[in-house]
Amino acid sequence: MRQLVKKIGCTGPWIPEVDVDVPLCNEYEMLKNLLKDYINNLTCEPPCCNCIRPCHSLQFVPYIVKRQPMETTEPNHRFSQLYLFYNSRMVQVAEERLAYDWSLFLSDLGGSLGFLLGLSVLGIIGIVERLIDLLYGSLQPPERTIDHILTPRLSGFNSNKDSDENMDSICCRREEKIFSLHNMQTMKCKNKLSSQPHETKY
């Protein structure tokens, strides 16, 4: 309608308001061109219409209550007289929405996976956690364990049996010296006791 009004340069009383400041058509030729283009616009096929579908539209459902012929003074002309009024003040609002959106798709997908594969949110989280652990473990260098540290020492002890025997002999010698010193001290104490005179009591 906006393009039609801009093309003719005027508007009609039956055309809805548009964002174009133009006057009403008051000339016969302009009104004739407006009616012609308006009818062509209403009866054109969808391929020739470049108008975008409106987001909001108003539709009125007419009902004919009474109809009768009308007498005219000119026999070759027909006239019509209409009385328009609202049958009721009830307004019916119809909204168009998507029947299948992304939320329904995700819910159906999750239900199908849970039913067929036995997966759930906790199961998926566990799988993701396991993959992260494997990836993180592959990037880290291998740690040295206790077996790696103790193996050369144990092999060294096994190869040096002579040194172990020497250590045992040294320990035995020390114990013998300590034992001999202890025996010598006990012998000295006994000699001292035997050398002292005994007192006789009467």
C-alpha positions as CSV (number, residue, x, y, z in Angstrom):
1,M,0.0,0.0,0.0
2,R,2.8,2.4,0.7
3,Q,4.3,1.9,-2.7
4,L,0.8,2.4,-4.3
5,V,0.2,5.6,-2.4
6,K,3.6,6.9,-3.4
7,K,3.1,6.1,-7.0
8,I,-0.4,7.8,-7.3
9,G,0.5,10.7,-5.0
10,C,-2.8,10.5,-3.0
11,T,-4.8,8.1,-0.9
12,G,-8.3,6.9,-0.6
13,P,-10.6,6.8,2.5
14,W,-10.7,3.0,2.4
15,I,-6.9,2.6,2.4
16,P,-5.4,2.0,5.9
17,E,-3.0,4.6,7.2
18,V,0.5,4.5,5.9
19,D,3.6,6.3,6.9
20,V,3.4,8.7,3.9
21,D,2.1,12.2,4.2
22,V,-0.2,12.5,1.1
23,P,-3.7,14.1,0.7
24,L,-6.9,12.4,-0.3
25,C,-7.5,12.0,-4.0
26,N,-9.8,14.8,-5.2
27,E,-9.4,14.4,-8.9
28,Y,-11.1,11.9,-11.2
29,E,-8.0,10.7,-13.0
30,M,-6.0,10.2,-9.8
31,L,-8.9,8.4,-8.1
32,K,-9.3,6.2,-11.2
33,N,-5.7,5.2,-11.3
34,L,-5.7,4.6,-7.5
35,L,-8.7,2.2,-7.9
36,K,-7.1,0.4,-10.8
37,D,-3.8,-0.2,-9.1
38,Y,-5.6,-1.1,-5.9
39,I,-7.7,-3.8,-7.6
40,N,-4.7,-5.1,-9.4
41,N,-2.8,-5.3,-6.2
42,L,-5.6,-7.3,-4.5
43,T,-6.1,-9.7,-7.4
44,C,-2.4,-10.3,-8.4
45,E,-0.8,-13.8,-8.0
46,P,1.8,-14.4,-5.4
47,P,4.8,-14.3,-7.9
48,C,4.0,-10.7,-8.8
49,C,3.6,-9.5,-5.2
50,N,6.8,-8.2,-3.6
51,C,5.2,-7.2,-0.4
52,I,6.3,-8.9,2.8
53,R,3.7,-10.8,4.8
54,P,2.6,-8.5,7.6
55,C,3.3,-9.5,11.2
56,H,-0.1,-8.2,12.4
57,S,-3.4,-8.3,10.5
58,L,-7.0,-7.6,11.2
59,Q,-9.8,-9.7,9.7
60,F,-13.5,-9.0,9.9
61,V,-16.1,-11.7,9.2
62,P,-19.2,-10.2,7.7
63,Y,-22.7,-11.5,8.1
64,I,-25.7,-10.4,6.0
65,V,-28.7,-9.9,8.2
66,K,-31.2,-8.5,5.7
67,R,-31.2,-7.9,2.0
68,Q,-33.8,-6.3,-0.3
69,P,-34.0,-4.6,-3.7
70,M,-33.8,-0.8,-3.8
71,E,-35.9,1.4,-6.1
72,T,-34.0,3.8,-8.3
73,T,-35.0,6.6,-10.6
74,E,-32.5,5.4,-13.3
75,P,-33.5,1.9,-14.5
76,N,-30.1,1.1,-16.1
77,H,-28.1,1.8,-12.8
78,R,-27.9,-0.4,-9.7
79,F,-27.3,1.0,-6.3
80,S,-26.4,-0.7,-3.0
81,Q,-27.0,0.6,0.5
82,L,-25.2,-0.9,3.4
83,Y,-25.6,-0.6,7.1
84,L,-22.5,-1.7,9.0
85,F,-22.5,-2.4,12.7
86,Y,-20.7,-4.8,15.1
87,N,-22.6,-7.9,15.9
88,S,-20.6,-8.4,19.2
89,R,-17.6,-6.9,20.9
90,M,-15.8,-10.2,21.3
91,V,-12.3,-10.2,19.8
92,Q,-10.6,-13.4,18.8
93,V,-6.8,-13.3,18.9
94,A,-4.9,-15.9,16.9
95,E,-1.1,-16.2,17.3
96,E,1.2,-18.1,15.0
97,R,4.1,-20.0,16.6
98,L,6.5,-22.7,15.6
99,A,5.1,-26.1,16.1
100,Y,8.6,-27.7,16.5
101,D,11.4,-25.5,17.9
102,W,14.9,-26.2,19.2
103,S,13.7,-27.0,22.7
104,L,11.4,-29.8,21.6
105,F,14.1,-31.1,19.3
106,L,16.7,-31.3,22.1
107,S,14.2,-32.9,24.4
108,D,13.3,-35.5,21.8
109,L,16.9,-36.2,21.1
110,G,17.8,-36.6,24.7
111,G,14.8,-39.0,25.3
112,S,15.8,-41.1,22.3
113,L,19.4,-41.4,23.4
114,G,18.4,-42.2,26.9
115,F,16.0,-44.9,25.8
116,L,18.1,-46.5,23.1
117,L,21.7,-46.1,24.5
118,G,20.9,-45.8,28.2
119,L,22.7,-42.4,28.4
120,S,21.8,-39.7,30.8
121,V,23.2,-36.3,31.8
122,L,25.3,-37.9,34.5
123,G,26.6,-40.6,32.1
124,I,27.6,-38.0,29.5
125,I,29.4,-36.0,32.2
126,G,31.3,-39.2,33.3
127,I,32.3,-39.9,29.7
128,V,33.6,-36.3,29.2
129,E,35.5,-36.5,32.5
130,R,37.1,-39.7,31.5
131,L,38.2,-38.3,28.2
132,I,39.7,-35.2,29.9
133,D,41.6,-37.5,32.3
134,L,43.0,-39.5,29.4
135,L,44.0,-36.4,27.5
136,Y,45.6,-34.8,30.5
137,G,47.4,-38.0,31.4
138,S,48.9,-38.4,27.9
139,L,50.3,-34.9,28.1
140,Q,52.0,-35.3,31.5
141,P,55.5,-36.9,31.7
142,P,55.8,-40.3,33.4
143,E,56.5,-40.2,37.1
144,R,59.4,-42.1,38.8
145,T,58.2,-44.8,41.0
146,I,59.8,-46.5,44.1
147,D,60.8,-49.5,42.0
148,H,62.9,-47.4,39.7
149,I,64.7,-45.9,42.7
150,L,65.3,-49.0,44.7
151,T,66.3,-51.3,41.9
152,P,69.9,-50.1,41.4
153,R,70.5,-50.0,45.2
154,L,69.3,-53.6,45.6
155,S,71.4,-54.7,42.7
156,G,74.4,-53.0,44.3
157,F,73.9,-54.8,47.6
158,N,73.5,-58.1,45.8
159,S,76.8,-57.7,43.9
160,N,78.9,-56.6,46.9
161,K,78.7,-59.7,49.1
162,D,82.3,-59.4,50.2
163,S,81.6,-56.0,51.6
164,D,78.6,-57.4,53.6
165,E,80.8,-60.1,55.1
166,N,83.4,-57.5,56.0
167,M,80.8,-55.4,57.8
168,D,79.6,-58.5,59.7
169,S,83.1,-59.4,60.8
170,I,83.8,-55.8,62.0
171,C,80.6,-55.8,64.0
172,C,81.5,-59.2,65.6
173,R,85.0,-57.9,66.5
174,R,83.5,-54.9,68.2
175,E,81.2,-57.0,70.2
176,E,84.1,-59.3,71.3
177,K,86.2,-56.3,72.4
178,I,83.3,-55.0,74.4
179,F,82.7,-58.4,76.0
180,S,86.4,-58.8,76.9
181,L,86.5,-55.3,78.5
182,H,83.5,-56.2,80.5
183,N,85.1,-59.4,81.7
184,M,88.3,-57.7,82.7
185,Q,86.4,-55.2,84.8
186,T,84.5,-57.9,86.6
187,M,87.8,-59.7,87.3
188,K,89.4,-56.6,88.8
189,C,86.4,-56.1,91.1
190,K,86.7,-59.6,92.3
191,N,90.4,-59.2,93.0
192,K,89.8,-56.1,95.1
193,L,87.2,-57.8,97.2
194,S,89.5,-60.8,97.8
195,S,92.5,-58.6,98.8
196,Q,90.6,-56.7,101.6
197,P,91.0,-58.2,105.2
198,H,88.0,-59.7,106.9
199,E,86.9,-58.5,110.2
200,T,86.0,-60.9,112.9
201,K,83.3,-60.2,115.3
202,Y,83.1,-61.5,118.7
